[in-house]
Amino acid sequence: MARDSQSKGISDFLMKVMSLILAIMVWFIIKTAAGLSYSNAEPNRPARPEQTPPPLSNPDALKENNGTDSE
C-alpha cells in the first residue's frame, strides 16, 4: 500500500514539473513571436512595378504565355 501511494506521489510531482516546463515553453514562444512581423517582406525594399494583367476576355493575349498554340 505504501508503495502505491509513493509512486502516485512521484507521478503527480512529475506531471506538475512537466506542466511547468510546458507553460514556460509556451510563454517563451509567445514572448519571442511578439516582436515578429506578420510577413517576411522587408520594409525598405522597393515595390515591384505593377504590370497590368492581360484581359481575360481576349484568349489570344494569353497564347504566348501558356505555350498552347493548338486550336
N, C-alpha and C positions, 0 to 999 in steps of 0.2 A: 504494500500500500504506500509506503514511504517513497518507494522508487517511482511510482506513477505520479505522485504529487511533485516530486523533484523534477522529473522530465517535463511535466506540464509547465512548471515554473520557468525552466530553461527555454522551452518552446515559446512561451509568452514573451520572455525577455528578448529572444531573437527576433520575433515579429515586431516588437517595438523598435528595436535597433534598425531593422530593415525599413520600417515605416519612416523613421527619422532620416535615414540615408536617402530614401526616395523623395521626401519633402525637400531636402537640401538640394538634390539634383534638379527638381522642378523649379525651385527658387532661382538657382544659378542659371538655368536655361532662360527663364523669363527675364532675369536681370541682364543677361548677355544680349538677348534678342531685342530688348527695349530700345537700344540705340541704332538698330539696323534700319535701313530704308526699305520701303516696300518693293523696290525694283533695283536691279543692278545697273541702271543707267547712270552714267557719270554726269554730274550736274554741269560741268564745264565743257562737255562735249558738244561740238556744233551740231545743230539739227541737220538731218539729211534733207536736201532739197526735194520737195514733193513733186512727183510726176503724176500727171492726170492719167487715170486708168483708161484703157480703150473702152468705147461704148459697148455694152452687151447686146445692143440691138443690131450691131453690124458684125456678123460672124467672120467676115473676111479680114477684119482688123486683127483677129487673134490667130490667123492662119500661120503667120511667121513664127509666133511664139510657141505653139504646141507641136509643131512639126508634122501635122497631118495635112497632106496636100491632096488626099484622095477624096473625091466627092461622088 
